[in-house]
């Protein structure tokens, strides 16, 4: 053959069986499995169907080897079950991965559409890299701390830095005080529970009981988790739209950084094309919307475990769809996806992922210039307002995680210079009337932004930006800073419009009111921030409890000027517990007023910790001089802690995170009360 012969077309290799897509299109098929080159390039379903009359079908050696490997894995697992051992690995073997890639499976079950809607099947390699790898490493992802940084679940030596403003750091001060007052490290048992409160070196931890026998439902749900995941599957259209509307009538109103009309318009446009032209980032965002809608709905009769499994399917799909796009560039959709995922992960036991995903969202937002008014000038009015709201969404989550994890914020206050959000309807070209529901949503969002500005100041000034370098401040200087923050909080409260004014627990309306939910959530956030301001005084008292070498002069000064802060902490804690208790005990529309359950869990758990600390300080330090004594304010030491436990148990029935926190509080209450009776 001459040199030019190299460019001639070689003879096509004959194959025994072409895939359905190539046969329909009458195009060449190279017979590659699990997906031929043409289907791989065009994102088509690649399905090989042999005729019943075929007797000469040739199956590739690689495919047979993969089947043999899969069969061997099944036999090994069955042997392990017969021997009483759990052989399911956290990390799937290479043969398992090859088997998954060789298998073309269409999922069936309650979470998947019975129709593919024209969507191409996901590349099996992408499915493994993006979603099933998440399954394989699920044990590693379930780290020792919940996504809100409320409590440490296991006896890990190291699970990350949790600085001064975190619940975990506060619990550390409380447990050390209890240990000193007990004269020895001790484990206090409570009848009827396997959870123990360990005082090991001053850090309280909750050790879990042995895992109970799995029920048939939980085993079925776990079986769904380990199956290969079709990233492009969606539920039927009516179910999808129901979940989308549920999101925009709940979480989407509290964090309105996704424009509802634009989102639905995009969905309808993609539906018209039978989802043949769909952006993976938008589809990932849609899956996060569906996951959020399921996870936050606690009043539909679905148990917490089942909701978690159902929402996790959509979360893993979103992760698989956008996993590679996160590293390739940034877009508005991608930042929305990352921000929503960070908020969603707060309701899981994945604190590391929560923190890391938020970091990616902030970096992508900065890359797009969402923080800059100049960078957004070329956008349309709707896009500009969406970008502004999205930036503030990143700021709000940043402040939240800084507070709950006790870590320095990723976004300095000097980066937050954009104007506050305005109603979308006010900038619409058609001059349409303002929707009262969305107007109130925007107003609530702006009041949240200004409140979290105060939170930044509190963490920066009182908690030294959560750096954790142990700088010492005198009592007088410290109290001066505290009064300054209290003044800022009072100014924020005065700035609230009448329809957003704070609520008292006995004033909660039982009839449906569009603004009542906003008022209740703002009230919970206000009291939580007020506790954060004055909790440092309680910490100073705790650090003197049981110390033989304490500074009596400083303690006398702290008693004189710190009593008011202890009472403020107790009062705000009681209000949080009472508000949540009133709502979770109700059977009417009030049950929808709390928003995402994990925020209420954090507020009530924090309030229960602070109440316990206030009781301990009053018992051991002796707080006198107030018009109303602390026991009179609390109505007895047992009552407020038990009220917090009862409220948590009704917050989300069957939720293991909620139950663990409730059990922890119950045990802590027994410890504190027993210490009060022992002296």
N, C-alpha and C positions, 0 to 999 in steps of 0.2 A: 504493500500500500504506500502511495506517495504521501508527501507532507500534507497535501490538501485533503487527503482522505480522512484525516483525524477530525475534520469538521463535518463529515457526512453523518447522517443519522444512522445510529446503530439499530439493529433489529430489535423490536420490542419483545420483552420476555413474556411468554404465555403464562397465564395464571389459571388456576382451576375454578376460582369463584370470585366474581366482582361484587363489590358492595352494592346495596340497593340504590344509594344516591348516584353512583356512577352509571349504573344500569339505566336509571330513570333519565339522566342527562345524556346518555349514550356517549360517555367520555371514557378515556382510558383509566383503568384502575390498576395500581401496582400491587394490590393485594396485601399491603402491609397491615399488620395488626398491632394493637387494637384499632388503629385509625389509619386509613390510607393517606397518601400525601395530599391528594386533592381535597379530601374532607378536612384534613388538618389545616390546610391553607385557607379554605373557605368557611371554616367553622360549621360544617354540616354534621348531622348525625351519621355516623359510619356504622352501619349494621350489616352483618353478613348473614344471609338467610339461604340455606341450602334447600333445594327442591326435594320433595319427598321421594321423587323418582331417581335422584342422583345417586350413583353408585361409585363414582370415581372422584369424589371430592378429596383433594389433597390438603392436609393440615400441616402447617409448618412445625418443624422440630421445636422452635422456641416456644410456640404456643403450647405444645404438648408438655414441654419441660415446665412451663409455668403452671399448668394444671396439676402436674405431678407434685410440684413444690407446695401448691395450695392444699392438695390432698394430704400431703405429709404433715403440714402444719395442723390441719384439722385432727388427724390421728394423734399427734402429740398432745394437743389440748384435751382430747377425749381421754387419753391415758392419764393426764394430770387430774382431770375431774374424778376418774375412777379411784385414783390414789388419794383423793381428798386435798389436792393442792390447787391453788389458783395459778394457772400458768399463763394467764393473759399478760403479755409484757407491756411495759410502758412504752418501749421503743420497738416498733414492728421490725421483724427480720426482713432481710433483703428479699427473701422468697415471698414473704407476704406482700411486699411492695410490688414485686413483679406480677403477683397474682392479681393485685388490684388493678394494675395497668392493663392486664390482659382481659379483664372482665368488663364487658359493656353492660351496665346495669341501669335500668330506669327505676328510680325510687318510687315506692308506694307507701302510703301511710296517711295519717291525718294531717300532715304538714305540707303535703305536696299536691300539686295540681294533677288531675287525671289526664290532662292534655298538655302537650309540650309547648303550645302557643307559638309554634314556628321557631322556637329557640334552638340554637345549635347545642349539641351536647358538649359539656366542658371537656377540654383536653385532660386525660386522666393524670398526666404528669402535673398539670396545674392544680388539679383537685388534690393530689397528694401534698404538693408543696404548700398550698394555701390553706386547706381546711383540714384534711385528715392528719396532717402533721400536728395541728392544734390538738386533735384528739389524742394522738400518740403521746404527746407531752403534757397531757392534762394533769397528771399527777404533779409535774414540776410547776405548772402554771398556778395550781392551787397553793399559793404560798401561805406563809404563816400569819398573814394579816389581811383583814377584809379591805375592800376597796375604799372605804371611808376612813381607814386608819383608826377605827374605834377600839379594837381589842386585838391582842396577840393570842392566837389559837393554840400554838404548839410550843414545845420546849426547844425551839431552835436556838443555837448559840448566837446567830446573827441573822437578822432579817431586814436590815436597812436602818438608816438613821431616822429617828422620830424625835424631833426637837421639842422645845419648851411649850409651844402652843398645842401640841397633840394630846389627845386623851391618854395615850400610852405613857407619855412623860408625866402627866398629872397622876395617873395610877401608880407610877413609880414612887412619887413622893408619898402618896397615901399608904402604899404597902410598906415602905420603910418606917413610917410612923407607927403603923400597926406592929411591925416586927420589934421596934424598940420598946413599945409599951408592953409587948408580950415577953420581953426579956430574952426571947429565943425565937429562931425561925421555927415555924409551926405550920401544920396543915389542919385547917378547921373543917371537920366533916359535917355535912348536913344530911339528915335522914332522908332517904327516898331518892337520892341522886348519886350519880357516879362522878359528877364533876367536882374536882377538888380545887381549892384556892391555895396555891403554893406561894409561900413567901421565900423565894430563893434569891438571896442577895438583893432583895428590895424590888424585884420585878414580878408583879402578879401575872400569872399565866393560867389559862384554862386548859386542863388536859382532857382530851375527849374520851368518852367511854368506848368500849369495843364496838365496832360496827355491828348493827343489828342485822339479822337475817333479811336478805332482800325479798321484798314482796314481788309478786308476779308482775305488777304494773311497773315497778322500778326496774326490774330485769328487762321488761319489754322496751322501756325507754332507753336503757343503757344499750340494748341491742341496736336500736336505731342510731345511736351516737357512733358506733364503731363501723357502720356501713359506709361505703364510699358515698361522698356527698356530691350531688349534682348542683353545681353552683348557680346554674341558670334557671332552676325550677322555681316556680311561684305558685302560691295557692290560687284557687279559682278567683275570677275577677271580683265577684261580689264580696268574698272574704278579704281580698287585698284592699279594696276600697273601704270596707268597714274598719279595718285596722288603721288605714291611713287617716280616715276621719277621726278615729279614736285618738290618734296621736295629736292631731292638730286641734282637738278640743280639750286636750289635757296638757301634756308636756310642751306641745308646740305653742301654747299660749303663755306658758311660764318662761320659756326660752325661745322667743320668736325670731330665730336667725335663719329659718328656712321660709321663703315666701310661698305660702300655701297655693295661691293661684298658679304661679309659675311651675311649681312642683306637679300639680294635677294636670296642667296643660302638657307638660313633658310626658307624663304617664299616658295621657290620651293619644299624643302624637306617636309614641312608640307602640301603643296598642293598635293604632291604625295600620302600621307597617308590620303587624304581627311579630313585633319584637325582633325583626331581622336586622335592624340598625339601632343597637342599644349600646350606650357607653357603659363600660364596666364600672366606672366611678359612680355614675348615677344609679346603676343597679345595686351597687354596694350601699349607697345612701338609702335607697328604698328598703333594702333588707334591714338596715339599722332602724329605720322608722318602724318596720314591722316588729322587730325585736323589742324596741322600747314600748310599743303599744301593748304587747303581751305582758312584758315584765311588770309594768306599772299598774295593770288592771287587777286589783285584789278582790273585787266584789262580784265577780262573775261565777263564783262557785268552783273554780278550778284550783286545785291544791297548789301550794308554792313550789313543790318539787316538779310537778308537771309543767307549770308555767316556766320554770327555769329551763327545763329541757326543751320546751317548744321555742322559747326565745333564743336559746343557745344555738339552735339549728340556723336561724337567720343570722345570728352573730357570726357563726363560722362561715356561712356563705359569703357574708360581706367581707370577712377577713380574707377568704380565698380569692374573691374578685379583685380586691384592691391591694393585695399584699405587695405585688410587684410595682404597681403604679406609685406607691408611696415613695419609692426610691428613684423614680424617673422624672419627676417634675411636680408642679403644684397647680392647683386650680381651686376655684371657689367650692366646687362639689367635693373635692378631696378634703379641704379644710372642714367643711360641714360634716363629712363622714368621720374624720378623725375626732372632731369635737364631740359629736354624738356618741362615738364609741367610748371616749374617755368618760363621759357622763354615765353611760350604760355600765361600764366596768366598776363604777363605784358601788353598784349593787351586787358585786361578786366578791369572791375571796381571791382577788387577783390584784393586790396593791401594786406590785411591780409593774404589771402591764398598764394599770391605770396611770401611773406616773410617767411611764415611757411614752404611751400614746399621746398624753397631753403635751409632752415635749415636742413630739413630731408635729402636732397641730400648731403650736406656737411658732416653730421654725418655718412651717409652710405658710402661715399667715404673714410672717415678716418677709418671706421671700416674695409674696405677692404684693406687698406694700399695703396690706389692709389697715395698718396703723397710720398711714399717711393720707391726708386729704388731697394732696397734690397727685398722688399716684392713682387715685380713684376719680379724678376729674373727667377722664375720657369715657367713663362708664355711663350707661343710661341711668336715669333717676332711681329706678327700681333696683338695679344692680348696685348702685352706689349705696343705697340705704341697706341692702342686704349685706354688703361688705362691712359697713359700719357696725351693724348688729352682730355680725359674725366675729369681728374683732372684740367687741365687748363681751361676747360669749366666751372667748378665750380668756379674757381678763377675769371674768367671774369665776370660771373653773380654776384659773390660776390662784386666785385668792382663797377659794374653797380648799384646794389641795394644800396650799401653804399652811392654812389653819389646821386642817385635820391631820396632815402628816408631820407638821412641825418643821417644815423645810423652807429655805429661802425661796421667794417667788421667782418665777422665770421672767416675768414682765415687770420691770421697774415702773413706778408711778409716773416717772417723767416721760414714758412712752405713751401714756394714755392722754391724748390731747384732742381727740375728735369730739365734735358736737354730740350731744345726746340724741338717741333715736327719735324719729318722728313717725306719725302714722303713715303707712303705705298709701292709704286713700288720699291723704293730703297732697301727695306728689304724683298721683295718677293723672294721666293726660285727659281722661274723660270727665274730670271734676265730679266724680261720683260721690254720693253721700258717705260720710264716715260711718263705718260699722261700729256701734257701741262696744261690742264684744272685743274687737281688735283695738279700739281706742283704749279701753281699760287694760288690755294686754300690754300695749306700748307704755302706758303710764306705770304699770307695775314693773316693767323691765327697767325703766329709767330710775325708779325709786330703789330697785335692787342695786343698780350700778352705783348710785350715790351712797347707799349703805355700805357697799363693799369698798368704797373709797375710805370710809371710816375704818373698816376692818384692816385695810393696808396700813393706815396710820397706827392702829393699835399694835399690830404685829411688829411694825418697824420701830416704834418708840418703846413700848412696854416689854416686848419679847426680843428686842435687839435683832430684828429681822430674822429670827430663828437660826442665827449663825451657831449658837450653842457654845460660845467661848467662855461662859461663866463669869462675865463681868459683874462686879458687885456695885449695887446702888444703895445709898443710905435710905432709911425709911422715909425721911422727910422729902428727899428728892423724888423717890419712887411715888409717893402719894401725890406730889405735885403733877407728875406725868399722868397719873390715874385720873385726877380731877379734870385735867385738860381733855382727855379722851371722853370722859363722861359728859363734858360740855358739848363736844362735837356730836355725840349721840343724841343729846337732847335737842340740838339744833336740827338734826335730821328728822327727828320725830315731829318737830314743829312745822317742818316743810311739807309734811304729808298733806295732800288734799283730803277733803272730808270723806270722799268715797274710798279712800285708802287708809283711813285712820286705824290705829291699832285696836285690837279686840281684847276684852277680858274673857276669861273662861266661861263666866256665867252669862255672857251676852251673845253667844254664838247663835245665829238664827237657824231655825229648823226648816224654814221654807227655802226654796231655791232662789238664790241671788247670785247674779253674775260676778259681783265684786267680793262676795264673802270669802271665797277661797283665797283671793289675793290678800285680803286683810289678815286672814289667819296665818298664811305663810310668812308674810312680812312680820307679823307679831312673833312667830317662832324664831325667825332670823334675828329680830331685834333682841329678844331675851337671851338667845344663845350668844350674841356678841357682847351683851352686857355682862353675862357670866364670864366670858373670856377676859373682859377688862378687870373685873374685881376678883377673879379666881386667884390671881397672883398673891393677894393678901392671904387667902386661905392656904396657899402653898407655903407662905412664910410662917404661918402658924403651925402647919404640919411639920415643918422642918425643925421646930423647937420641941415638938412633942416627944417626951421620953429622953431628951438629951440631958445628961448630967452637967455638961459644961455650957449650957445655954447662957446667953447674955440677958440677964434679968432686966437691966435698964432698957435695952432695946425692946424686950418683950413688953415691958410696962408701957412704952411709947406706942407699940403696935396695938396693945389692948385699947389704948386711949383713942387712937385715930382710925383703927382698922375694924372696929365693931360694925360700923355702918356697911362696910364692904361685904362682910360675912352675911349680914342680913339681906343685902341686895342679892347676893348669890342664892341664898335660900329662897327668897321671894320669886326671883325669875325662874329658878328650877321648879318651884311649885306651880307656877303659871304654865310652864311648858308641859309638865306632867298632867296637869288638870285639863288643859286644852286638848291634848292628844287623847286622854282618857275619855273625855266627853264625846269626842268624835268616834272613836273606835267602839264605844258602847252603843252608839246610835244605830238605827236601822233605816234612817231616812237619807235624804240627799247629802247630809253632812258627812257621810262616809267618804265622799269624793273630794273633800276639802283639803286633804293633806298633801297631795302631789305624790311623788315617788316615795315608796315606803322606806327606802334606805336613808333618806334625809330625816324622816321622823324617827327612825331607829337611832340615828346619831344624836339628835337633839335630846331624846328621852334618856338614852344611855348616859350621855354627858351630864344631864340634870340629876340622874340617880347617883352618879359618882360624887358630884358636888354636894348633894344633900348628905350623903354618908360622911363626907369629909367635914362638913359643917357640924354635924352631930358629934363627931369625934373631937373636934376642936372645942366645942362647947363643954363636953364632958371633961376634958383633960386640962384645958387652959382656964376655963371659967370666965365666960363672957358676961359681964354685968354692966348695968348702966343704961340700957336701952329701955324705952317706954314699954315695948313688948318683948318679952324674952323669946329666945329661939325655940324652946320647947312649946311655948304657947303659939308661936307662929306656925310651927310644923304640926301641931296637934298630937305630939308624941313621937318618939324616935322610930317606931315601927311603921307608922302609917304612910309617910311619903314614899319610902323605899318600896313598900309593898304595892302602893298605887302605881309606881313606875313599872314594877314587874308585871302587874296585871294588865297595864296598858300595852306593854310589849307583847304579851302573849296573845292579845287580840289584834295586834297590828297586822300580822300576816301569818295565819295559822299554818303550821307545818313547815315554816321557814327555819332552817337549821341555824342560820346566822342570828336571827331574832331570838330563838330559843336559847342559844348559847349565851348571848348577852343578858337575857332575863335570868338565867340560872346563875350567872356570875354576880349580878346585882343582888339576887336573893341571898347568896352565900356571903357576900360582902356585908349585907345588912345584919346577918346573924353574927358575924365577927365583930362588927362595931358595937352592937348592942351587948354582946357578951363581955367586951372590954369595959363597957360602962358599968356593968354589974359587978365586975371583979375587983373594983377599987373602992 
